[in-house]
Amino acid sequence: MRKRIYTGRNIPNEDGVVVFLIGMRVNKWRAVHKWLPVFKAMPPMIKELYTTKDLGFLSMETFAGIRTTLMVQYWRSSEQLISYAHNEKHLNAWKNFNDKMRNNNAVGIYHETYLVPEGNCEGIYRNMPLFGLGQALGQKPVTNDMQSSRQRLKKAGNTAAP
């Protein structure tokens, strides 16, 4: 497999791309009846994101640790991410979580949102299947003028690149 890169110029709009981290943490393993419903609430939403292209969702990666899960999602815009937060499936899952979690700390949830302006990210992939930003926004082969991160960031349009 040839070395391929993602550059910030592939971002689908001039506002950049949104990187959204979301996940949960099991705080009390024995309280399965408390954390399992939280875990099971995510797959229907993920299915909806992959099957309804106009929501603004681009791609995601999932990671699971001993106690904590992490999803790294890529979105076209913060407006579309916020709109999805008000989507019926998400609102129902959020309401159910809050109803079940009152006075209960068996499971925690979190999310973080990062707005990445065009030209302010790059990635390199070698011997990898489509992954991360490269999967969400596309890849192209490395050329001689794009051998270093500095060169790739400058080529992507980041004027602050060292």
C-alpha positions as CSV (number, residue, x, y, z in Angstrom):
1,M,0.0,0.0,0.0
2,R,1.4,3.4,-0.9
3,K,1.7,6.1,1.7
4,R,-1.4,8.3,1.5
5,I,-2.3,11.5,3.3
6,Y,-5.4,13.5,4.2
7,T,-5.1,17.3,4.0
8,G,-7.2,20.1,5.4
9,R,-8.1,21.1,1.8
10,N,-10.4,18.1,1.5
11,I,-12.8,19.6,4.1
12,P,-16.2,19.8,2.4
13,N,-17.0,23.4,3.4
14,E,-15.1,26.6,4.2
15,D,-16.1,26.4,7.8
16,G,-14.0,23.3,8.4
17,V,-15.0,20.0,9.9
18,V,-16.3,19.1,13.4
19,V,-14.6,16.4,15.4
20,F,-17.0,15.1,18.0
21,L,-15.9,12.7,20.8
22,I,-18.6,10.8,22.7
23,G,-18.6,7.9,25.0
24,M,-19.5,6.4,28.3
25,R,-17.7,5.0,31.4
26,V,-18.9,2.1,33.6
27,N,-18.4,3.2,37.2
28,K,-20.1,0.2,38.8
29,W,-19.6,-3.1,37.0
30,R,-22.2,-4.9,39.1
31,A,-24.9,-2.5,38.2
32,V,-25.4,-4.0,34.7
33,H,-29.1,-3.0,34.7
34,K,-28.0,0.6,35.0
35,W,-25.2,0.9,32.4
36,L,-26.3,-1.7,29.8
37,P,-29.3,0.4,28.6
38,V,-26.9,3.4,28.1
39,F,-24.6,1.1,26.0
40,K,-27.6,-0.2,24.0
41,A,-28.9,3.3,23.2
42,M,-26.1,4.1,20.8
43,P,-26.4,1.5,18.0
44,P,-29.8,2.7,16.7
45,M,-28.5,6.2,16.5
46,I,-25.3,5.1,14.7
47,K,-27.4,3.2,12.2
48,E,-29.5,6.2,11.6
49,L,-26.3,8.4,11.0
50,Y,-24.9,6.0,8.5
51,T,-28.2,5.5,6.6
52,T,-29.4,9.1,6.5
53,K,-26.8,11.0,4.5
54,D,-28.3,14.5,4.8
55,L,-27.7,14.7,8.6
56,G,-24.1,15.9,8.2
57,F,-22.4,12.9,9.7
58,L,-19.3,11.9,7.7
59,S,-17.7,8.9,9.5
60,M,-16.6,7.5,12.9
61,E,-14.2,5.3,14.7
62,T,-15.0,3.4,17.9
63,F,-12.7,2.3,20.7
64,A,-13.5,0.3,23.8
65,G,-11.4,0.1,26.9
66,I,-12.0,-1.7,30.2
67,R,-14.4,0.8,31.5
68,T,-14.6,3.5,28.9
69,T,-15.9,3.6,25.3
70,L,-14.9,6.4,22.9
71,M,-16.4,7.3,19.5
72,V,-14.6,9.8,17.3
73,Q,-17.1,11.2,14.9
74,Y,-16.6,13.6,12.0
75,W,-19.4,16.0,11.0
76,R,-19.8,18.5,8.2
77,S,-20.8,21.3,10.5
78,S,-21.6,22.2,14.1
79,E,-25.1,23.3,12.9
80,Q,-25.8,19.7,11.7
81,L,-24.3,18.2,14.8
82,I,-26.5,20.4,17.0
83,S,-29.5,19.7,14.8
84,Y,-28.9,15.9,15.3
85,A,-28.8,16.5,19.1
86,H,-32.4,17.6,18.8
87,N,-33.3,14.6,16.6
88,E,-36.1,12.4,18.0
89,K,-33.9,9.3,18.5
90,H,-31.2,11.3,20.3
91,L,-33.7,13.2,22.5
92,N,-35.5,10.0,23.5
93,A,-32.1,8.3,24.4
94,W,-31.1,11.4,26.4
95,K,-34.4,11.6,28.2
96,N,-34.2,7.9,29.1
97,F,-30.7,8.3,30.3
98,N,-31.6,11.2,32.6
99,D,-34.7,9.4,33.9
100,K,-32.6,6.3,34.8
101,M,-29.6,8.1,36.1
102,R,-31.2,10.4,38.7
103,N,-29.4,9.7,42.0
104,N,-27.3,7.0,40.3
105,N,-23.6,7.1,39.4
106,A,-23.2,3.6,38.0
107,V,-22.5,5.0,34.5
108,G,-21.1,8.3,33.2
109,I,-21.3,9.8,29.7
110,Y,-19.3,12.5,28.0
111,H,-18.8,14.4,24.8
112,E,-16.3,16.9,23.5
113,T,-16.7,19.0,20.3
114,Y,-13.8,20.4,18.3
115,L,-14.3,22.8,15.3
116,V,-11.4,22.4,12.9
117,P,-11.0,25.2,10.4
118,E,-10.1,24.4,6.8
119,G,-6.3,24.0,6.4
120,N,-5.7,23.2,10.1
121,C,-5.4,19.5,10.1
122,E,-3.4,16.8,8.3
123,G,-2.9,13.1,8.6
124,I,-0.8,10.4,7.1
125,Y,-1.7,6.7,6.7
126,R,0.6,3.9,5.6
127,N,-0.6,0.3,5.3
128,M,-3.9,1.3,6.8
129,P,-7.4,0.8,5.6
130,L,-9.5,4.0,5.4
131,F,-9.5,5.5,8.9
132,G,-10.2,8.7,10.7
133,L,-10.1,11.9,8.8
134,G,-8.8,10.0,5.7
135,Q,-12.0,7.9,5.7
136,A,-14.3,10.9,6.5
137,L,-12.8,13.3,4.0
138,G,-10.7,11.4,1.5
139,Q,-7.0,10.7,0.9
140,K,-4.5,11.3,-1.8
141,P,-1.0,10.0,-2.5
142,V,2.0,11.7,-0.9
143,T,4.0,13.8,-3.4
144,N,7.6,15.1,-3.1
145,D,6.4,18.4,-1.9
146,M,4.3,16.9,1.0
147,Q,6.9,14.7,2.8
148,S,6.6,16.4,6.2
149,S,3.8,17.6,8.4
150,R,5.0,21.1,8.0
151,Q,4.8,20.9,4.2
152,R,1.3,19.2,4.3
153,L,-0.1,21.9,6.6
154,K,1.3,24.7,4.4
155,K,-0.1,23.0,1.3
156,A,-3.5,22.6,3.1
157,G,-3.6,26.4,3.5
158,N,-2.5,26.8,7.1
159,T,-0.6,30.1,7.0
160,A,0.4,29.7,10.6
161,A,2.2,26.4,9.9
162,P,5.9,26.6,11.1
